[in-house]
Amino acid sequence: MFRTLLAATILLAVPANADDDRLKVVTTFTVIADMARNVAGDAAEVVSVTKPGAEIHGYSPTPRDLVAASDADLILWNGLNLELWFAQFLNNLGDIPAATVSDGIEPIAISEGAYEGRANPHAWMGSASAMIYVDNIRDALSRADPDNASVYASNAIAYKARIAAVLDPLRAALDQVPPDRRWLVTCEGAFSYLARDFGLREMYLWPINADAVGTPQQVRRVIDGVRDNDIPVVFCESTVNTDPARQVARETGARYGGDLFVDSLSEEDGPVPTYLDLLRVTAERVALGLTATE
């Protein structure tokens, strides 16, 4: 039925790049799209299946999504069990090359819940992993479009320097936080790579958004952990219900430090329209929350 609906819809659609000879790249979500745009520059058109603010884990592709991707030359996806819907999506598209941008990353295992032992998929939040993403995007673009390989290589070098320029000062700021205060408490366990690279211990309400979220047992466990460790601040993600984290803050006397960004960029006029903004705003809020005196 999905293929029939796709075929019927395509008859009514004109490919977005009908008059554009550039490589067309489709990504599964906005973070990868922005990274790919920075590596591609003007040499390729890059679009995202999911829109700004979308929750990626349980996304359900629409016939319109399939139409938008039907004339792609390359599809980039995260892998590591992030896009649980992707295999069927790609199968419906047919024979379009796809690249997994997390290839080569040493994953951090999820430690509990239904996905215990599987890879934590949010590897783009780690500083070292981000560089691997950029290299994988560069290589995928170059394979699909060898005539512009030198452009992609040059852009990748410049982009990695910009990522480092955002993260290095924030890492230095967090290095000044006393070890007993270096806790990152969030709703989803989406910041394991960031916590590892920034020397933070991690506590979260639920391990991944595809699992049970915000249960009384999860909230009670984190309340106890915040009290036992005298943790001053808790956070949540921008794409989920923040009420459980706010409850933890109320019942422990910790501050609610604000929303962190991980799975999705914002609209252009929002707080994190780019991946660099996402890294900067998230890390700055963590650093501010841990270093605040009141």
Phi, psi and omega in degrees: 000319181297319180294320179297316179296320178298313182298318179296323181288321181298327179300335182263358188246145172257126181307138185299331183249034182303325181250023183236117182277356181292158172301134174255122183244128176247131178244159183283333179208170195293329181296312179295323180301316181292320176300316181294323178297322179291325178283323183284325187062224180272000186279346182214154171264132182235129177228155180250140175295307179275154185262165178307136179087357183284150174269120194279327191301307185256027184297144177244108181299147180254165173304325177297322177299318180295320177299315182297331182264355190294334180253021179291149173266340184203140174240131178249131179222160186284312188081200182057032178065023177284305184268085184294345182265357195287321185302314179293323178300312181294320179299322179291335180281333182094214191271075176243129180301141179226147178230139178265115190279353176267002181304134178092353179276137174278107188285153170268131183281142171289132192264356183200172176082189184297337183253021180306132179091342177277165182291135168292122189278352190273047188291338180296347179279353178267142183294317179291319180296324181302323180293325177292319175305312182298317179296318179294321176296315177304312183294320180295317177297319182293323176295320182284335187217070186298336180296336181250020183301322181293327177294314181296321180296316180295316180296323180296318179299313181295322182290320178297324177295323179291322177298314179298322181295330177284316189276325187300313178296326180289323175297319179297322179294318180289335176296340180275351180284131178305141184307324183286350178257000185276065177245136174244107183253122185223174174288295179267149176281054186266002189241023183298322181288319176296315180299316179299313185286338181256008177069037181251147168271147190244140172218139183213160180284315178223152187284329182202146187295342178282351180264182175299139185231137172068031179286157178302325179294319178296315181297315181296319181298318181287323174304313179298319181293320178295318179294313184298327184255005178052049182280130189275344189208146175230156184228172171214173181267158185286341187258007182231171177291122183273357185303317180299320179293321178294326176296318177302315180299314181299316188279348181248346185083003175287160175278150166271116189275358178111179181273138174255154183247135182214305189273343187208145170280168175265177169296168184304324182269009180268186186285336184224070181286348180228164177298320178298321176296319179301313178297314184295310183296316180297311182293323178296319180294322176296312181298317180296319181295323183278338183258351179295145182266345180226000000 
